Amino acid sequence: MTPPRDGSAKPTGFRPRRPGPPRPPSHTPREGRDHVVLYGWHPVSQALANAGRRFHRLLATENALIRLNEVLPSLPVEPEIVRPGAIDRLLGPDAVHQGLYAEADPLEAPTLDAMPDDALLLAFDQITDPHNVGAIVRTAAAFGVTAIVTTARHSPNATGVMAKSASGGLEHVPLVVVRNLAEALIELGERGFTRIGLDSDAGTSLDGVRPRRPAVLVLGAEGKGLRQRTRECCDVLVRIDAVGAIRSLNVSNAAAITLYALTRPA
């Protein structure tokens, strides 16, 4: 058997079933709010380690399954051992799946009322690009964000592309889905949350905002920024002072800089 590419030893006594001849996938993957496709090492392995996930299917290559068995003593779903091409046919040749593909139920979404009084939240004002959202989710997990508030409309589904960009972050930062963002921000304000809107034209610099809890950082879509009603529901609008030739930042980069500022020791 070919050893794993990372050079790690095979688990003693582990003899995975040899894959048969390549065969077409048994069905086309479906994605949506009621069904999630995950692929890649971090998204799939983190999801398999999450007791809150319910799986429908797990496809793995021999080497990927060996690696999984090294870090997870038991799997919540019986894996189907396949060749890489079988996953390629499901996802397309450009998807970097690293030999792992899974289909699962979406995670249960908590309510706004369930947020603790010392929470640090993010709120999305119509951010829909799955790459940006995934990158923000990954950063949110790194900085201990409690949850992300998003609306049922004008928000991204938890697609495979988003989950891949989040690199496992979806398992650690839940999405709170609300009907109306402005109403949710008003409710959070009544609970004592400081509502901080990120705006490149704001009169207050990020340097002037001290770390505090509870708080919610409100992020606007690329190009459009925060809507007027959303701006009105913020306690303070802040800008990031850039000193180089390019002054505008991708929303995921801006979120990372702001979260660092809001979570550093006072």
N, C-alpha and C positions, 0 to 999 in steps of 0.2 A: 504493500500500500504506500502511496506517496505521502510523506510526512507533511504536516501543516507548513505553510510558507513561512510562518514566523519562527520555525525551528523548534517549537515546543514538542515534547514527547507525547506519544499517544497514551491515553488512559489505559492502564493494565486491563486486559480482558475485553476491551471494547472492540467489537467486530461489526461495523455498520453493514447493512445489506447493500450489495453491489447494485448500482442503478442498471436498469435494463436499457434497451435501445431507446433513443430519444423519441418521445411521443408528444403530440400536441397537448396543450393544457386542457384540463377537463372542462373548464369554463372560463369565460372572460371575467376579470376582476371588476367588481362594481364598487364605486366609491360614492360617498354621500354622508349626510348627517347620521344615517343609521348603519353605516358600514365603513370600516377604515382599512385601508391597505398600508402596510408598513414594509419597508425594505431597507437593507443595510445593517451593518453590525450593531451600531449604537441604538437606533430605533427599535430593532427587533429584540435584541438582548435585554434592553431596559424594560420593554413591554412584557417580555416573558418573566421577568423578575417581579413584576407588579401584580400583586394578588387581586387587584381591582379589574384587571383585563380579562375578558372572555374571548377565547379564540375559536375561529371556525376552521382554520387551516394553517399549516406551517410547512413550507418547502425549504429544504436545506441541501447544499452539496455535502459530499463526504467530509471535506476539510472543515467546512463551516460547522457541521454537526460535532466533529471532534472538539473544536474550540468551544462550542456551547457547553458540551458535557464537562469541560474543564472548569467552567465558572458557575454552572447551574447544576446542582446534584439531581434535580428532577425537572421535567418539562410539563407544563400544564396541558399540552396537546401532543398527540403522536405525530412526529415529523414524517414527511414524505421525502425520501432521499432522491434527489434528481441531479441531472447534469446542469451546468450553468446555462446552457442554451434554453432549457425549459423555462427558467425565470426570465431570460431575455425575451422570450416570445410573449410573456405576460406583460412585461413592462416596457419593452422596446430596447434596442441595443445601446442607447445612450445612458440608461439608468445604472448607477454604480450600486449594485445590490450586494456585493461581497458574499454572494452565495446564500443569502437569506431573504425570504419573502414570507409575509404572514397576512392573514385577513382576520379581523377582530371586530368586536362591538366597540363603539366609542365609549370613552370613560364617562361615568356619571358626572354631570355638571352640578357643582354646589350652587346655592342661592346667595344672593347679595347679603341677606340677613345672617348667613352663616359665617361671614367674614369676621375675624377677631378684632378686638379694639386696638391692637397694636399692629395691624396689617400694613403691608406695603403692596399696593396694587398698581397695575398698569391698566389703562383704558384705551381702546382703539376707536378712533373716530373715522370709520370707513376705510381702514387699511385692509386691502384684499389680496395683495400680491403674496403668493404662498412662500416664495423665497424670503421676502422681507419678514413676514410673520414668523416663519420658522427660525430665522436668525434671532429675532427678538425673543422668542420663547426660550431659545438656548441661553441667551444672555440673562433672561429673567431667572432661569434655574440656577445659573452661576452666582447671582447676587441675592438669592433667597427671597424672590418675590412671592407673595402669598398666592396670588391669582391674577388672571387677566380678564378684564371686563370687556365684553364685545356684544354687539347687537345681533339679533337673529337675521336681520337683513343687512346687506352691504358688509358682510364679513366672510372670511375664508372658511371653507370646510377643512377638516383635518385630513387633507389628502396625503398621499405618499410623498409627494414633493415637499410639502410643508413639514411632515414628520422627519424626512431625511435631513432637511435644513436645520430642524430643531435638535437633531443628534441625541434623541432620547429625552429631551426637555419636556415633551408633552406628558410624560409619566410623573413629573414632579411639579408642574405648574398648571393647575386646572383652569379651564375656561368657564367664566360665569357669563351666561347668555341672558341679556336683558332686552326688553321690548324697545325701550327708548333710552338713549345714552344720557340726554340732558336730565331726565327724571332720575336716573340712577345717580348722577353726580350730585343732584340736589339732595337726594336721600343720604348719600355719603357725607355731604357737608353738614347735614343735620345731626349726624352721628359724631361729628368732630374731626372728620378727615380733612386735611389740607389738600386742596385740589390744585395741582401744579400743571399748567399747560405749557407745552414746549412750542415756542413760536420764534422764528428767526428774526422777526421784527419787534420783539418785545422790548419794553423799556428797562426791564430788570435783567441783570446778568445772572447766570447760574451760580457764579461765585458768591452772590449775595444771599443765596438760599441755604440755610443750615439744615443738616439732617434732622428729620422729625418723623414721628409715628403718632397716630396713623396718617397715612398719606396715599394719594393716588396720583400717578403721573399720567397725563393725558397726551396721547400722540395722534397727530393728524396724518392723513394720507400723503404720499409723495406728490409734490406739485401743488395740490390744493391746500394742504395744511389743515388747521382746525376750522370747522364751520363757525359762523358767527354765534349761533346759539350755544355751541360748546364753549366758546371763549367766554361768554357771559356767565357760564356756570363754574368757571375757575376762580380760585382765590387770588392766584398770581400767575402771570405769564412770564416765562423766562426764556432767554436766548443763550446759546453757546457762542462765546467769543472766539472766533477763529482768527488766526494771525497770518495765514498763508495766502497764496494767490486765489485759492478756491475757498469760498466762504460757506457754501452750502454742503450739507452732509446727507448721506443716505439715512433714512429714518431708523434703520436698525443700528447704524453707528452712533447716531445721536442718542438713541435710547441707552446704549452701552455707556456712553460718557456721562449721561445724566444719572443713571443708576449708580455708577461709581461715586459720583459726587454726593448722592443722597444716602449712601450706605457707609461712607467713610466715618471714622470716629469723629465726634464733634470736637 
